[in-house]
Amino acid sequence: LMFFGEFTKAWWWTLPLGAMLILLYRTHVWRILKHIPLFSLLEHKAKLDRSVEFLSVYEMLHKAGFVDADIVLEMIQATRGPRKGVYQRIYAHLAKSEDLSRALDEEDWDQTIRDGMSVLHEIDEIQQQHVITAMKETLHLQNVHVARQISRVLSRTGFVLMMFAAVSAVLGFYLPLAGAAGNVMHR
């Protein structure tokens, strides 16, 4: 505790500087962080959420008669931020007359959606609906599983931090008292 107190007094300026650097280089930092256990779960959850969103919009617009390029164009117009970049990359692949399943990058999309989209145009309407329903159910189950894993990791982290706070409070309160009592005994 005393070390942390002295460290923050002497090196307080490193915290805002570090936060500023992380903010400036957040894309590079995220590429590194997404391989660490908790952050990999968050990245996987984001993939699943993006896949569920895409599949819902795809199903609705496909039934309305839109082709793949128009569906992706609608998604580009409806989204902002990093998701918009993901859809722009897909649209660039579709502009080169590539298949939608090949345009879905492994880094951005769940395997379920990539596999499902690879067979979707080879089957009839009824089978397409069955495949889309199966993909939705699979993505939902995966989403629940990943949410439970994130919850488990966060609850364990919270427990460890709570124990650390309790130990720090005990040491921070009782050690000075013990030191003062030792000084009184020696006089």
C-alpha positions as CSV (number, residue, x, y, z in Angstrom):
1,L,0.0,0.0,0.0
2,M,2.8,2.4,0.9
3,F,4.5,1.5,-2.4
4,F,1.3,2.3,-4.4
5,G,0.9,5.6,-2.4
6,E,4.5,6.7,-3.2
7,F,4.2,5.5,-6.8
8,T,1.1,7.6,-7.4
9,K,2.6,10.6,-5.8
10,A,5.8,10.4,-7.9
11,W,4.3,9.1,-11.2
12,W,0.8,10.4,-11.3
13,W,1.4,12.0,-14.7
14,T,1.8,8.6,-16.3
15,L,-1.9,7.7,-15.9
16,P,-3.3,10.6,-18.0
17,L,-0.4,10.1,-20.5
18,G,-1.1,6.4,-20.7
19,A,-4.8,7.0,-21.2
20,M,-4.2,9.5,-23.9
21,L,-1.8,7.1,-25.7
22,I,-4.3,4.2,-25.5
23,L,-7.1,6.5,-26.8
24,L,-4.8,7.6,-29.7
25,Y,-3.7,4.1,-30.7
26,R,-7.0,2.3,-29.7
27,T,-7.2,0.2,-32.8
28,H,-3.6,-1.1,-32.3
29,V,-4.2,-1.7,-28.6
30,W,-7.5,-3.5,-29.4
31,R,-5.7,-5.9,-31.8
32,I,-3.4,-6.9,-29.0
33,L,-6.1,-6.9,-26.2
34,K,-8.6,-9.0,-28.1
35,H,-6.3,-12.1,-27.6
36,I,-6.4,-11.8,-23.8
37,P,-9.1,-14.0,-22.2
38,L,-11.7,-11.5,-21.1
39,F,-11.3,-9.3,-24.1
40,S,-11.5,-12.3,-26.5
41,L,-14.9,-13.1,-25.0
42,L,-16.0,-9.5,-25.5
43,E,-14.7,-9.7,-29.1
44,H,-16.6,-13.0,-29.7
45,K,-19.8,-11.4,-28.2
46,A,-19.4,-8.5,-30.6
47,K,-19.1,-10.9,-33.5
48,L,-22.2,-12.7,-32.4
49,D,-24.2,-9.5,-32.0
50,R,-23.1,-8.3,-35.4
51,S,-24.0,-11.6,-36.9
52,V,-27.5,-11.7,-35.3
53,E,-28.1,-8.1,-36.4
54,F,-27.0,-8.8,-40.0
55,L,-29.0,-12.0,-40.2
56,S,-32.2,-10.3,-39.0
57,V,-31.9,-7.5,-41.5
58,Y,-30.8,-9.9,-44.2
59,E,-33.8,-12.1,-43.7
60,M,-36.3,-9.2,-43.7
61,L,-34.8,-7.5,-46.8
62,H,-34.2,-10.7,-48.7
63,K,-37.9,-11.6,-48.3
64,A,-38.7,-8.1,-49.6
65,G,-36.8,-8.9,-52.8
66,F,-33.5,-7.1,-52.1
67,V,-30.3,-8.6,-53.5
68,D,-27.2,-9.1,-51.4
69,A,-25.4,-5.9,-52.5
70,D,-28.5,-3.8,-51.8
71,I,-28.9,-5.4,-48.4
72,V,-25.3,-4.6,-47.5
73,L,-25.7,-1.1,-48.8
74,E,-28.7,-0.6,-46.5
75,M,-26.6,-1.9,-43.6
76,I,-23.8,0.6,-44.5
77,Q,-26.3,3.5,-44.4
78,A,-27.9,2.3,-41.2
79,T,-24.8,1.8,-39.1
80,R,-22.0,4.0,-37.7
81,G,-18.5,3.5,-36.4
82,P,-16.6,0.2,-36.8
83,R,-19.6,-1.8,-38.0
84,K,-19.9,0.6,-40.9
85,G,-16.3,-0.3,-41.9
86,V,-17.1,-4.0,-41.7
87,Y,-20.1,-3.6,-44.0
88,Q,-18.0,-1.4,-46.4
89,R,-15.5,-4.2,-46.7
90,I,-18.2,-6.7,-47.6
91,Y,-19.7,-4.3,-50.1
92,A,-16.2,-3.9,-51.7
93,H,-16.1,-7.7,-52.1
94,L,-19.6,-7.8,-53.6
95,A,-18.7,-5.0,-56.0
96,K,-16.0,-7.4,-57.4
97,S,-18.7,-10.0,-58.0
98,E,-17.6,-12.2,-55.2
99,D,-20.1,-14.4,-53.3
100,L,-21.4,-13.0,-50.0
101,S,-20.1,-16.0,-48.0
102,R,-16.5,-15.2,-49.2
103,A,-17.0,-11.5,-48.4
104,L,-17.7,-12.4,-44.7
105,D,-14.2,-12.2,-43.1
106,E,-13.3,-14.7,-40.4
107,E,-12.1,-11.9,-38.2
108,D,-15.4,-10.0,-38.2
109,W,-18.0,-12.8,-38.5
110,D,-19.0,-15.9,-36.7
111,Q,-18.4,-19.3,-38.4
112,T,-22.1,-20.0,-38.3
113,I,-23.1,-17.0,-40.4
114,R,-20.3,-17.7,-42.9
115,D,-21.2,-21.4,-43.3
116,G,-24.9,-20.6,-43.6
117,M,-24.4,-17.9,-46.2
118,S,-22.3,-20.3,-48.3
119,V,-25.3,-22.6,-49.0
120,L,-28.1,-20.1,-48.9
121,H,-28.2,-19.3,-52.6
122,E,-28.0,-23.0,-53.6
123,I,-31.3,-24.0,-52.0
124,D,-35.0,-23.1,-52.5
125,E,-37.0,-20.6,-50.5
126,I,-38.4,-23.1,-47.9
127,Q,-35.0,-24.5,-47.2
128,Q,-33.5,-21.0,-47.0
129,Q,-36.0,-20.2,-44.2
130,H,-35.0,-23.4,-42.4
131,V,-31.3,-22.5,-42.7
132,I,-31.9,-18.9,-41.5
133,T,-34.0,-20.2,-38.6
134,A,-31.3,-22.7,-37.6
135,M,-28.6,-20.0,-37.9
136,K,-30.7,-17.7,-35.6
137,E,-31.1,-20.4,-33.0
138,T,-27.4,-21.3,-33.1
139,L,-26.3,-17.7,-32.8
140,H,-28.7,-17.2,-29.9
141,L,-27.4,-20.2,-28.1
142,Q,-23.8,-19.1,-28.7
143,N,-24.7,-15.6,-27.5
144,V,-26.1,-17.0,-24.3
145,H,-23.1,-19.2,-23.7
146,V,-20.6,-16.3,-24.3
147,A,-22.7,-14.0,-22.0
148,R,-22.5,-16.6,-19.3
149,Q,-18.7,-16.9,-19.7
150,I,-18.3,-13.1,-19.5
151,S,-20.5,-13.0,-16.4
152,R,-18.5,-15.7,-14.8
153,V,-15.2,-13.9,-15.5
154,L,-16.5,-10.6,-14.3
155,S,-18.0,-12.0,-11.1
156,R,-14.7,-13.8,-10.3
157,T,-12.8,-10.6,-11.0
158,G,-15.1,-8.6,-8.8
159,F,-14.7,-11.1,-6.0
160,V,-10.9,-10.9,-6.2
161,L,-11.0,-7.1,-6.2
162,M,-13.4,-7.2,-3.2
163,M,-11.0,-9.4,-1.3
164,F,-8.1,-7.2,-2.3
165,A,-10.0,-4.1,-1.0
166,A,-10.8,-5.9,2.2
167,V,-7.2,-7.0,2.8
168,S,-5.9,-3.5,1.9
169,A,-8.4,-1.9,4.3
170,V,-7.3,-4.2,7.1
171,L,-3.6,-3.7,6.4
172,G,-4.1,0.1,6.0
173,F,-6.0,0.3,9.3
174,Y,-4.3,-2.2,11.6
175,L,-0.6,-1.8,10.6
176,P,-0.3,1.8,11.7
177,L,-2.1,0.9,14.9
178,A,0.4,-2.0,15.5
179,G,3.3,0.3,14.7
180,A,2.0,2.9,17.1
181,A,1.5,0.3,19.8
182,G,5.0,-1.0,19.2
183,N,6.4,2.5,19.7
184,V,4.5,3.0,22.9
185,M,5.8,-0.3,24.3
186,H,9.4,0.5,23.6
187,R,9.3,3.8,25.5
